[in-house]
Amino acid sequence: MIEVLNGTHETVIYRNLKGIRLYHNIENEDYPIHWHQAMEIIMPYQKKYSATVGESSFTLDVKDILIIPPGELHSLSAPPGKGERLIALLDFPSRFQSGDMDSLFPLLQPYMLVRRADDLEYSNALCACLSEVEREYFGNEPFAEVSVYSQLLRFFTLLGRRILNTTVKFPDIMPGKQHEYAEKFMAVCNYINDHCTENLTVEALAEKTGFSKFHFSRLFKQFTGMTCYNYLINKRISCAEKLLITLDLSVTEAAMQSGFNSLSTFNRIFKSVKGCTPSEYRQLNNHRLKLSSGMDIHQLE
């Protein structure tokens, strides 16, 4: 299933739909530790499936759903004998550009596991979206791309609403205030997403919420699972990724336009996050683009 693997970096080749690649996987094959720019969704149809994301390992039962955000190191293990599972790879930035979707990212990190046994009705709704995506993707109906896209938006809408409505992000805050706090920090995340290349400070962001710097920093980490600094850095790295592979810029220019004021700092942080230097990343993705350009994008799986 992994077509191009360089070290731990997988290059995803998109074929019949831009930015969306699906596999109806029946292979009894394990996949080593790797990462990619795509978001990955895995749902077993038959037999269990084992996964490791970062330091966490677990087994997926039939109709459990695992969502792995872009850039997360993970490995997969198939059961003995014949199994069956849906694996979807989504180029999130190119297909899902909106403030709400950007705000969903931190809520999914480092992964999201939806257990079918926890809520059958909710699980059925998510599974129905993915099953319809698969049917349209491998079918030959007109407007298939529109249908696939709409079903994925429905999937992420259900997921995002469920996370915000059921997850206690602020355990020490009164229940009646938790939704208000969630909206405030979603707004902060959206602001960072839109202005990540600018000179943002924690003090200025805290002022927008009306909290002290200390209180803001603590609540931000509760909401996103990471510090405000790390969230900002991740957004700047994502911006740099796009610049490195879409524009004819030098690494220095990409660093500066992404909000980094020091090339050495940019190189160090980029390698720590992506596992390769900016120049290596550009080479890997130029190779991907060459592969993609040599294929018929309407070729069916």
Disulfide bonds with the S-S distance in Angstrom:
none
